[in-house]
């Protein structure tokens, strides 16, 4: 069975996650150091960096969703079977009527 997600898509997602991790680490270091922005307000600085981080994560999420959407378009039957199987197992795991 062919891998439904291409290696280049996985590499791009992995690189995006690594950049996010570095950005988050840099933001946390900035917060820990107590650095103030030009206006002298730490809360504004943290808010700005959090908004930037959220924007980056949203873009990465869109890219991932597009990659998954393309995979579903390319292999709809396989995708349907995978979704059905996952749903079946999740329903069995969460079934409380044993």
N, C-alpha and C positions, 0 to 999 in steps of 0.2 A: 504494500500500500504506500502510495506516495505521500510524503509529508505535506499537509495542506498549507502550511505557512512557510514561505520561502526563507532561506537563510539570510538573505539581504534584509528582509523585514525584521527578523529576529535581531540581527546585528544593529539595525537602526534603533530598535526599541531598547536594546541593551545599552547602547551609547547614550540614548536619551535619559535612561534611568541613572546612569553614572553621572551625567551632567547635573541632574536634579539632586543627586546625593551630595555632590560637591557644592552646589549652590546652597543647599540646606545647611551643610556644615559651615560654610562661610557666614551665612546668616546667623546661625547659633553662636559662632565665635564673636560676631559683631555684638550680639545681644549680651553675651557674657562679659565682654570687655567694658560694657557700659558706655560705649561710644555714642556721642550725641551728634545729630545731624546739624547742619548750619544754623537752624533755628533754635537749637538747644533743647529739642524735645525728643526724648528717646521713644516715646510712644508713636510719634509720627514716623520716625525712622523704621521702627519695627513694622508698622502698618504698611509702609511703602515696600519694604522688602517682602513681606508676606503677600502683598498683592502681586508683586513681580513673580514670586514663586508659584502662586496660584495660576497666573497666566501661563507660565511655562508648563505646568502640569496639565492645564487644559489643552494646550497645543499637542502635547505628547499623547493625551487621551484621544484626541481627534485622530491623530495619525494611527494609533493602534486600532481604533474603531474602523477606520478606512481599510486597514490591512485585513481585519477580520471580515469586513463586508465584501472585500474583493475575493477572499477565500470562499465565502459563502456563494458568491456569484459563480465562481469557477467550478465549485464542487457542491451543488445544492443537495444532492442525495446524501453524500457523505456527511455534510454538515447537519442535515436533518437527523440522520442516524446517531451521530455523536450527541446532539442535543437531546434526543429522545432517551438515549441510554443514560446520560447524565441525570436527566430528570427522573428517570425510573429509580436509579440508585439513591438519589437524594430523597425521593419520596419513601423509599424503603427504610432509609436511615432515620427519617423523622417520623415514621409511623409509630404511634404510641399505643396501638391496639394489639399488642402482642399477648 
